[in-house]
Amino acid sequence: MWSEGLGHGGPVVAERKDFRTGRERRLTDDVTDRALPAATILAAGIGLGLAGDQLLRASAGPGLNVLLLFAGLAASVWIVAQRGESPLSREASSWIAVGLLCSAAQLWRGSDILYLGALVATFTAFSLPALNAGRAWTKRSGVLDICEAVAGAGLYSASGSARLIDRRHWGQDGADSRRRTARAVVRTAFGGVLLALVPLVVFGALFISADEVFATIVGDLARIDLETFVSHVVVIAVLSWIACGYLVGVSSGTRLEGIRRLKPARPTLGIAEVATALSLVDLLFLGFVIVQFRYLFGGGSWVEVTPGLTYAAYARAGFFQLVVAVALAIPWLLATHALLGDRCLKARAVFGGFAGVHLLLLLVIVASALQRMQAYQTAYGLTELRVVATAVLVWLTVVVVWFAVTVFSGRRDRFAFGGLVTAFVLVGALQLINPAGMVARHNLDRIAELGGVDVEHLGSLGSDAAPLLVARLDELPEEAQCLVASRLLHQWGPEQPADWRSFNWSDSRARHAVDDNLGTLRSLAGAGDCS
């Protein structure tokens, strides 16, 4: 009898599965029930809250502050692991290092899309070590395991700090008077002050508003802006709570019982049902692919001779939908494979046949999507979103091939880890290619072919494209030069204050480019009405 779930890969004998399940249960119980280094967690969490309150108040947005904050979190994880009962494994330390590298991307590019991608990658990398309390697990993980790690880290960050109030999770050396004293002090500070925080703020604000004499006395004593003070207290409290919750998760593990119970309880289907489902979806894909052959072999000329069909309808309305379809196809095949209860040689061969056809049709759809994007950029030029979406489509193609290599050869347990690693490679590749700079260069090179350029879009590309725009500003029409020069001065001119907490290499290059051409830019910006 064979059994396999979405969370674990590779066919395994039932007895071995029972052994693994029991071992996993013992491992989880062990890390969940262990005592927490609560004083260390609380001190680290409050320190991160205080640091985060200062670092994240930069007016210019993310940059060096994000790297410093995650570096502090990484150091806290290492200290808590050393004071706890389970030091970090080499794999967990590697993921923390990857997370730091992703957070360092905030120092490089100025694109909002790349910011978001790097931030998601950072959160994911920091989530993975917490699932099994710093122990190695990802190389043979499943898709559900990775999802559980991210979800568990989020839930523990939101609620894990509550465990610090429970004395049962503290160390067991109750005879040590210093530890008892420390416990009492920490519980008083963490519980009492937190409990009184909201009433103090609310009633204090009411009393200050109700009595001018009381407000004057309080103002003379504190001499602080109440609104500013409250904002600092709230930010420190929230960040400390989140940091402590995450560190509790790293110390005890973040496995979610509900997701773990889903794995053995999953339904199974026979090969007939699975083959029927795959064949119906394959027919739908085949019908779409047959239509797509007119696009693939007709290309732009076919669009031009088709009444009522424009490049916009041909490419813009179809590319992103095809990217989503490719992205959804892999989870569908994984779920179908997980539901396949019969893993005999014949069943595996039937699944491989139908799924193989599905993957081949999927590759044709990928080709159609890329061809649509080529037609679209030929007609309208590039945007940053189109570049990123195309890169994601290329990554999905790699994942499709990796699915065939691993699942069809009976090594499903390696699929999730490979997909995860290539996702981090995608984030790094986007940082290297600089989509905004690529878009600016491509559209400026093709001004004559495109019959002009979208000046509003050029001006919104941010610091990654600013040096190139400054260098090639004379290639634009006069009215466009006025608008772009005004945008550059507004975003990167000397009137915009710099903040070391938001330091970013692209921003620094943009400021230097604007400073070096300040006279020219001001002359162009004042030459006419740029509105």
C-alpha atoms as one frame of an Amber mdcrd trajectory, in Angstrom:
protein
   0.000   0.000   0.000   1.328   3.385  -0.961   0.493   6.750   0.558   1.538
  10.310  -0.179   0.191  13.767   0.616   0.703  17.290  -0.535   2.922  17.916
   2.446   5.371  15.048   1.837   6.769  13.737  -1.404   7.757  10.373  -2.771
   5.893   7.051  -2.467   6.514   5.446   0.894   5.388   2.176   2.450   2.509
   2.561   4.914   4.585   1.247   7.809   7.262   3.795   7.016   4.631   6.526
   6.878   3.347   5.509  10.298   6.908   5.582  11.595   7.506   9.020  10.092
   4.171  10.318  11.452   5.011   9.087  14.929   8.503  10.535  14.709   7.106
  13.864  13.517   4.596  13.887  16.375   7.317  13.196  18.934   9.504  15.894
  17.372   6.677  18.441  17.427   5.648  17.628  20.989   9.270  17.919  22.047
   9.759  21.403  20.626   6.305  22.649  21.651   6.570  21.602  25.291  10.104
  22.767  25.921  10.789  25.696  28.238  11.346  29.079  26.622  14.262  31.424
  27.317  11.555  33.976  28.093  13.715  36.696  29.639  16.033  36.659  26.621
  13.080  36.708  24.203  11.452  39.601  26.039  14.658  41.647  26.171  15.359
  41.034  22.476  11.766  41.833  21.513  11.693  45.121  23.405  15.068  46.059
  21.952  13.791  45.386  18.438  10.658  47.409  19.197  12.694  50.411  20.331
  15.048  50.145  17.346  12.203  49.642  14.882  10.359  52.700  16.189  13.340
  54.856  15.244  14.373  53.085  12.056  10.934  52.889  10.431  10.112  56.578
  10.928  12.230  57.589   7.939  10.246  59.922   5.708  11.799  58.615   2.497
  10.647  55.014   2.946  12.501  51.672   3.121  16.229  51.320   2.652  19.055
  50.800   5.120  16.521  50.735   7.955  14.963  47.480   6.714  18.338  45.747
   6.546  19.286  46.953  10.035  15.976  45.798  11.489  16.223  42.312  10.007
  19.896  42.117  11.008  18.771  42.799  14.576  16.123  40.100  14.243  18.705
  37.623  12.921  21.033  38.405  15.831  18.119  37.950  18.246  17.290  34.558
  16.727  20.891  33.424  17.195  21.046  34.652  20.812  17.691  33.082  21.717
  18.731  29.785  20.091  21.972  29.765  22.103  20.110  30.438  25.357  17.422
  27.893  24.557  17.471  24.118  24.268  18.069  23.766  20.527  20.767  25.674
  18.583  20.136  26.563  14.959  20.961  23.930  12.362  23.161  24.794   9.398
  20.094  24.821   7.159  18.238  27.257   9.439  21.282  29.539   9.594  21.464
  29.447   5.787  17.839  30.545   5.440  18.431  33.397   7.897  21.408  34.465
   5.761  19.222  34.319   2.626  16.643  36.475   4.397  19.311  39.047   5.246
  20.492  39.045   1.635  16.928  39.663   0.436  16.468  42.495   2.947  19.737
  44.006   1.689  18.050  44.358  -1.721  16.267  47.393  -0.223  19.661  49.115
  -0.488  19.953  48.564  -4.230  16.903  49.213  -6.386  14.229  51.864  -6.023
  11.336  50.026  -7.705   8.184  49.465  -5.631   7.600  46.103  -7.344  11.122
  44.950  -6.487  10.687  46.261  -2.932   7.601  44.094  -2.522   9.249  41.012
  -4.038  12.320  41.352  -1.827  10.167  41.879   1.271   8.059  38.768   0.574
  11.250  36.772  -0.002  12.684  38.071   3.286   9.581  37.109   5.268   9.550
  33.671   3.648  13.226  33.019   4.366  12.823  34.012   8.028   9.681  31.855
   8.319  11.317  28.591   7.237  13.688  28.075  10.229  10.825  28.579  12.706
   8.674  25.627  11.604  10.740  22.983  13.405  12.452  25.289  15.924  15.658
  25.719  13.936  15.990  22.086  12.797  16.602  21.092   9.179  13.564  20.064
   7.131  13.192  21.940   3.824  15.152  19.705   1.429  12.485  16.979   1.525
   9.545  19.249   2.199   6.198  19.459   0.475   4.222  22.446  -0.745   1.947
  22.363   2.297   4.959  22.334   4.610   6.264  25.574   3.104   2.819  27.177
   3.259   2.513  26.000   6.860   5.881  27.568   7.713   4.857  30.977   6.348
   1.380  30.851   7.907   2.725  29.568  11.225   5.355  32.298  11.446   2.682
  34.916  10.791   0.313  33.500  13.408   3.039  33.153  16.024   4.223  36.702
  15.337   0.675  37.897  15.991  -0.098  35.785  19.069   2.999  33.946  20.281
   3.930  36.618  22.839   0.980  35.522  24.987   2.964  32.419  25.922   5.500
  34.609  27.737   2.846  35.527  30.316   2.251  31.843  31.131   4.759  30.717
  33.789   4.562  27.088  32.534   6.712  28.008  29.538   9.506  29.477  31.634
  12.609  27.583  32.743  12.190  24.948  35.413  14.907  26.079  37.829  12.483
  27.545  40.370  14.990  27.239  43.233  17.201  29.945  41.844  16.146  33.122
  43.650  17.580  35.386  40.967  15.545  33.614  38.291  12.397  33.899  40.382
  13.046  37.593  40.883  13.690  38.104  37.187  10.503  36.234  36.333   8.499
  38.390  38.713   9.977  41.612  37.357   9.426  40.618  33.727   5.861  39.429
  34.366   5.095  42.663  36.183   6.607  44.811  33.440   5.152  42.857  30.569
   1.739  42.110  32.074   1.075  45.056  34.373   2.348  47.839  32.161   0.709
  46.374  29.056  -2.595  46.005  30.935  -2.454  49.628  32.140  -1.228  51.099
  28.852  -4.588  51.674  27.151  -6.391  53.094  30.237  -3.457  55.422  30.947
  -3.539  56.821  27.426  -7.337  57.084  27.164  -8.037  58.513  30.611  -4.983
  60.754  30.474  -6.130  62.240  27.165  -9.649  62.800  28.562  -8.375  64.470
  31.720  -6.015  66.688  29.756  -8.860  67.764  27.468 -11.219  68.337  30.412
  -8.994  70.498  32.611  -6.564  73.110  31.348  -4.773  73.313  34.702  -4.195
  69.543  34.702  -3.065  69.743  31.073  -0.617  72.507  31.966   0.804  70.503
  34.877   1.187  67.398  32.731   2.713  69.473  29.969   5.185  71.072  32.359
   6.157  67.669  33.729   6.465  65.839  30.456   6.870  68.622  27.889   6.044
  66.180  25.104   3.554  66.128  22.309   0.914  63.680  23.512   0.094  62.513
  19.989   3.767  61.879  19.218   4.274  60.113  22.541   1.281  57.835  21.988
   2.435  57.003  18.467   5.883  56.009  19.773   4.389  53.871  22.534   2.015
  52.112  20.147   4.706  51.436  17.522   7.154  50.118  20.151   4.468  47.931
  21.725   3.318  46.473  18.393   6.829  45.808  17.090   7.916  44.285  20.420
   4.849  42.051  20.481   5.493  40.845  16.913   9.217  40.295  17.522   8.608
  38.384  20.767   5.953  36.261  19.069   8.297  35.348  16.235  11.125  34.502
  18.644   8.732  32.304  20.644   7.922  30.508  17.392  11.608  30.004  16.584
  12.149  28.551  20.067   9.154  26.217  20.115   8.338  25.574  16.453   5.382
  26.959  14.508   3.681  23.822  13.226  -0.089  24.226  12.963  -2.083  21.302
  14.294  -4.990  21.922  11.923  -2.809  21.645   8.802  -1.005  18.577  10.189
  -4.328  16.819  10.730  -5.319  17.521   7.122  -2.442  15.459   5.730  -3.496
  11.992   6.923  -7.191  12.883   6.499  -6.973  13.770   2.801  -9.332  11.892
   0.442  -8.065   9.583  -2.289  -9.371   8.802  -5.762  -8.865   5.927  -8.122
  -7.000   6.166 -11.390 -10.309   6.212 -13.356 -11.525   9.366 -11.622  -8.129
  11.053 -11.877  -7.764  10.116 -15.564 -11.249  11.472 -16.297 -10.503  14.788
 -14.634  -7.141  15.151 -16.375  -8.574  14.233 -19.777 -11.368  16.820 -19.517
  -8.923  19.571 -18.577  -6.550  18.413 -21.323  -9.377  18.753 -23.870 -10.012
  22.326 -22.737  -6.300  23.126 -23.041  -6.168  21.444 -26.455  -9.087  23.508
 -27.761  -7.425  26.708 -26.632  -4.068  25.666 -28.116  -5.677  24.913 -31.505
  -6.997  28.472 -31.589  -3.593  29.788 -30.481  -1.841  28.295 -33.512  -3.358
  31.109 -35.590  -1.644  33.566 -33.253   1.648  31.674 -33.109   2.026  31.314
 -36.867   0.006  34.367 -37.989   1.525  36.819 -35.539   1.140  40.544 -36.062
   0.076  40.204 -39.717  -2.901  38.040 -38.698  -3.966  40.673 -36.169  -3.734
  43.463 -38.731  -6.022  41.748 -41.252  -8.658  40.639 -38.742 -11.552  43.157
 -38.656 -12.086  44.716 -35.229  -9.011  43.072 -33.680  -6.288  45.402 -32.430
  -2.972  44.822 -30.754  -4.537  45.897 -27.472  -7.305  43.295 -27.705  -4.855
  40.673 -28.966  -2.097  41.086 -26.415  -3.096  43.233 -23.473  -6.328  41.370
 -22.737  -4.672  37.969 -22.960  -1.126  37.965 -21.611  -1.798  38.336 -17.905
  -4.664  35.825 -18.018  -2.332  33.265 -19.571   0.273  33.899 -16.866  -2.378
  33.205 -14.207  -3.483  30.052 -16.051   0.086  28.714 -16.092   0.492  29.604
 -12.402  -2.667  27.686 -11.476  -1.869  24.628 -13.591   0.949  23.364 -11.332
  -1.116  23.394  -8.093  -3.878  21.606  -9.998  -1.504  18.845 -11.102   0.011
  18.570  -7.606  -3.425  18.235  -6.039  -4.453  15.624  -8.622  -1.288  13.647
  -8.004  -1.818  13.829  -4.225  -5.406  12.542  -4.569  -4.277   9.538  -6.578
  -4.655   6.717  -4.080  -3.467   3.853  -6.256   0.291   4.125  -6.874   0.854
   0.905  -8.778   2.990   1.013 -11.917  -0.034   1.135 -14.223  -1.654   3.994
 -12.304   1.568   5.977 -12.353   1.931   5.393 -16.087  -1.637   6.568 -16.779
  -1.142   9.668 -14.655   2.174  10.374 -16.361   0.564  10.127 -19.780  -2.305
  12.522 -19.116  -0.188  14.901 -17.030   2.550  14.838 -19.691   0.052  15.945
 -22.346  -1.100  18.655 -19.941   2.445  19.941 -19.505   3.129  19.953 -23.245
  -0.040  21.966 -23.864   1.007  24.260 -21.037   4.327  24.948 -22.754   2.452
  25.874 -25.942   0.354  28.314 -23.897   3.580  29.767 -22.483   4.832  30.272
 -26.032   1.551  31.985 -26.949   1.818  34.292 -23.946   5.397  35.254 -24.821
   4.389  35.874 -28.411   1.554  38.122 -27.230   3.980  40.086 -25.071   6.355
  40.464 -28.029   3.529  41.815 -30.174   2.402  44.137 -27.397   5.832  45.624
 -26.749   6.377  46.072 -30.493   3.221  48.177 -30.673   3.269  50.015 -27.354
   6.681  49.597 -25.736   7.511  48.160 -22.340   6.325  48.821 -18.803   7.871
  47.601 -15.576   4.877  45.374 -14.834   5.181  43.681 -18.240   8.872  42.955
 -17.659   8.213  41.483 -14.210   5.257  39.433 -15.449   7.377  38.033 -18.294
  10.122  37.084 -15.815   7.511  35.338 -13.658   6.273  33.463 -16.733   9.813
  32.277 -17.474  10.130  31.114 -13.850   6.822  29.252 -14.122   8.157  27.516
 -17.229  11.168  26.346 -15.199   8.771  25.094 -12.501   6.768  23.181 -15.135
   9.922  21.442 -16.354  11.007  20.767 -12.752   7.605  19.206 -12.060   8.084
  16.801 -14.949  11.620  15.926 -13.845  10.718  15.237 -10.207   7.130  13.967
 -10.082   7.272  11.771 -13.171  10.446  10.096 -11.886   8.943   9.356  -8.477
  10.910  12.106  -6.677   8.031  14.395  -5.775   9.624  15.122  -2.405  12.219
  17.284  -4.200   9.738  19.412  -6.143   8.800  21.972  -3.459  12.390  22.702
  -2.449  13.448  23.225  -6.079  10.492  25.525  -6.730  11.308  27.503  -3.583
  14.971  27.930  -4.518  14.141  29.038  -8.069  11.666  31.586  -6.655  14.489
  33.179  -4.673  16.630  33.096  -7.838  13.816  34.967  -9.627  13.868  37.706
  -6.979  17.632  38.041  -7.373  17.451  38.041 -11.167  14.929  40.887 -11.173
  17.284  42.889  -8.976  20.089  42.320 -11.478  18.210  43.164 -14.676  16.756
  46.436 -13.303  13.290  46.414 -14.973  12.737  50.176 -14.679  16.070  50.993
 -16.330  15.387  48.413 -19.036  11.978  49.950 -19.742  13.365  53.494 -19.983
  16.192  52.438 -22.307  13.913  50.339 -24.553  11.248  53.014 -24.922  13.755
  55.818 -25.531  15.520  53.712 -28.194  12.213  53.241 -30.016  10.683  56.706
 -29.864  10.569  56.954 -33.653   9.022  53.488 -34.104   6.448  54.016 -31.369
   5.519  57.457 -32.674   6.295  59.074 -29.340   6.684  58.027 -25.733   4.467
  57.880 -22.663   6.039  60.726 -20.715   3.864  60.159 -17.638   5.112  56.600
 -17.435   8.730  57.625 -17.948   8.463  60.104 -15.101   7.045  57.444 -12.768
   9.841  54.872 -13.206  11.647  56.038 -10.075  15.293  56.213  -9.122  16.335
  53.109 -11.097  15.690  54.973 -14.362  16.531  58.532 -13.245  20.237  58.639
 -14.282  19.369  57.370 -17.770  16.542  59.911 -18.139  18.863  62.742 -17.117
  21.499  61.620 -19.634  19.030  61.274 -22.525  16.613  64.072 -21.728  17.489
  65.929 -24.957  16.037  63.055 -27.025  12.510  63.912 -25.845  10.225  66.570
 -27.341  10.426  69.975 -25.631   7.127  69.596 -23.776   8.154  66.144 -22.593
  11.533  67.468 -21.441   9.741  70.031 -19.287   7.541  67.431 -17.613  10.300
  64.869 -17.004  12.694  67.536 -15.682  10.004  68.724 -13.277   9.433  65.158
 -12.058  13.149  64.580 -11.540  13.557  67.797  -9.568  10.479  67.079  -7.473
  11.673  63.572  -6.548  15.455  63.933  -6.340  16.214  67.644  -6.207  18.156
  69.330  -3.380  14.899  70.500  -1.777  14.044  66.886  -0.938  15.700  66.018
   2.413  17.786  62.861   2.595  17.552  60.474   5.544  20.327  57.988   6.314
  17.732  55.445   7.454  16.318  55.328   3.926  19.673  55.142   2.157  19.402
  53.362  -1.162  22.013  53.045  -3.898  19.585  53.867  -6.715  18.255  56.883
  -4.816  21.806  58.078  -4.223  22.652  57.763  -7.936  19.475  59.634  -8.856
  20.300  62.485  -6.461  23.840  62.769  -7.809  22.599  62.764 -11.435  20.102
  65.529 -10.664  22.687  67.557  -8.697  25.213  67.288 -11.525  22.663  68.644
 -14.019  20.726  70.937 -11.703  21.027  74.076 -13.844  19.880  72.346 -17.031
  16.955  70.631 -15.321  15.743  73.847 -13.700  15.996  75.630 -17.026  13.956
  72.958 -18.790  11.398  72.741 -15.979  10.864  76.504 -16.095  10.686  76.713
 -19.884   6.925  76.166 -20.078   3.788  74.829 -18.502   4.564  71.234 -17.510
   1.203  70.446 -16.037
